[in-house]
Amino acid sequence: MLWALAGVVVLMGSLGWPSAIAWADNEAEASTPAVIEPVTELNATDIPSEKVDQFVSAYLSVAELIDDRTADLQRAETEAESMQLQRAVESEAFTLIQAAGLTRQDYFQLLGLANTDPEFRDRVLAQLEESAT
């Protein structure tokens, strides 16, 4: 499966927000060259508010996309049809992430940080609550 709903229950569950979105992009990994740029360690205090806003915007857009397309994915009758739909959703999601001003790497780093850093998670939750009002 190219994408999966990965639970960030701690992050979103208590507010009723959809689970966070993450992809197991196996095909992309298989075609990635052997030289991979090192990922720098993120520190929650170093992330500007603008980046948090961009992440929240991307997260909400991707969550809405997944919510809108889940029924289509569940109705897929063949594995091939399911994979085709998954790729289409994944492509749309990455377009939404870029439209919010983030790269895939930015999005996944911030998503990971929201799952592991209580301070950053609180910043994201505050932005989500603000977006809901």
C-alpha positions as CSV (number, residue, x, y, z in Angstrom):
1,M,0.0,0.0,0.0
2,L,1.5,3.3,-1.1
3,W,-0.1,5.4,1.6
4,A,-1.7,4.6,4.9
5,L,-3.5,6.5,7.6
6,A,-0.9,6.5,10.3
7,G,-2.5,7.3,13.7
8,V,-1.4,10.4,15.5
9,V,-4.0,9.6,18.0
10,V,-2.2,11.6,20.7
11,L,-2.0,14.6,18.4
12,M,-5.4,14.6,16.9
13,G,-7.6,12.1,18.6
14,S,-8.7,14.2,21.5
15,L,-9.8,17.0,19.2
16,G,-11.7,14.7,16.9
17,W,-9.4,15.6,14.0
18,P,-8.6,12.9,11.4
19,S,-5.5,10.8,11.9
20,A,-2.3,12.2,10.5
21,I,-1.4,11.1,7.0
22,A,1.8,9.4,6.1
23,W,2.8,7.4,3.1
24,A,4.9,4.3,2.8
25,D,6.3,5.4,-0.5
26,N,7.9,2.2,-1.4
27,E,8.1,2.9,-5.1
28,A,9.8,6.2,-4.6
29,E,12.3,4.6,-2.2
30,A,13.1,1.9,-4.7
31,S,13.9,4.5,-7.4
32,T,15.8,6.9,-5.1
33,P,19.5,7.1,-5.9
34,A,21.9,5.6,-3.4
35,V,23.1,9.0,-2.2
36,I,20.6,10.4,0.2
37,E,20.9,13.8,1.8
38,P,21.2,13.6,5.6
39,V,18.1,14.8,7.5
40,T,18.9,17.5,9.9
41,E,17.5,17.2,13.4
42,L,14.6,19.5,14.0
43,N,14.1,21.5,17.2
44,A,10.6,22.7,17.9
45,T,11.8,26.0,19.1
46,D,13.6,26.7,15.8
47,I,10.5,26.3,13.7
48,P,8.9,29.6,12.7
49,S,5.2,30.2,13.1
50,E,4.9,30.5,9.3
51,K,6.1,26.9,9.0
52,V,3.6,25.7,11.6
53,D,0.9,27.5,9.7
54,Q,2.0,25.9,6.4
55,F,2.0,22.5,8.1
56,V,-1.4,22.9,9.6
57,S,-2.8,24.1,6.2
58,A,-1.2,21.1,4.4
59,Y,-2.4,18.7,7.1
60,L,-6.0,19.8,7.0
61,S,-6.0,19.8,3.2
62,V,-4.5,16.3,3.0
63,A,-6.9,15.0,5.7
64,E,-9.9,16.4,3.8
65,L,-8.6,14.7,0.6
66,I,-8.2,11.4,2.3
67,D,-11.6,11.7,3.9
68,D,-13.2,12.5,0.5
69,R,-11.5,9.6,-1.3
70,T,-11.6,6.8,1.3
71,A,-15.0,5.5,0.0
72,D,-13.6,5.3,-3.5
73,L,-10.6,3.4,-2.3
74,Q,-12.8,1.0,-0.3
75,R,-15.0,0.4,-3.4
76,A,-12.0,-0.6,-5.5
77,E,-12.7,-4.0,-6.9
78,T,-9.2,-5.1,-7.9
79,E,-5.8,-4.6,-6.5
80,A,-4.8,-2.7,-9.7
81,E,-7.7,-0.3,-9.3
82,S,-6.9,0.2,-5.6
83,M,-3.2,0.9,-6.5
84,Q,-4.2,3.4,-9.2
85,L,-6.5,5.2,-6.8
86,Q,-3.8,5.3,-4.1
87,R,-1.3,6.8,-6.6
88,A,-3.8,9.4,-7.6
89,V,-4.6,10.4,-4.0
90,E,-0.9,10.4,-3.2
91,S,-0.1,12.7,-6.1
92,E,-3.0,15.0,-5.1
93,A,-1.8,15.0,-1.5
94,F,1.8,16.0,-2.5
95,T,0.3,18.8,-4.7
96,L,-1.6,20.1,-1.7
97,I,1.5,19.9,0.5
98,Q,3.5,21.9,-2.1
99,A,0.6,24.4,-2.5
100,A,0.8,25.0,1.3
101,G,4.5,26.0,0.8
102,L,6.2,22.8,2.0
103,T,8.3,20.1,0.5
104,R,7.5,16.4,1.1
105,Q,10.5,16.3,3.4
106,D,9.3,19.3,5.3
107,Y,5.9,17.9,5.8
108,F,7.1,14.5,6.9
109,Q,9.7,16.0,9.3
110,L,7.1,18.2,10.9
111,L,4.6,15.4,11.1
112,G,7.2,13.3,12.8
113,L,8.1,16.1,15.2
114,A,4.4,16.5,16.0
115,N,4.3,12.9,17.0
116,T,7.4,13.0,19.1
117,D,7.8,16.5,20.6
118,P,5.2,17.6,23.1
119,E,6.0,21.2,22.7
120,F,5.7,21.2,18.9
121,R,2.5,19.0,19.2
122,D,1.0,21.7,21.4
123,R,1.9,24.4,18.8
124,V,0.2,22.3,16.1
125,L,-2.9,21.6,18.2
126,A,-3.2,25.3,19.0
127,Q,-3.1,26.1,15.3
128,L,-5.6,23.4,14.5
129,E,-8.0,24.8,17.2
130,E,-7.6,28.3,15.8
131,S,-8.3,27.0,12.3
132,A,-11.5,25.3,13.5
133,T,-12.9,28.6,14.8
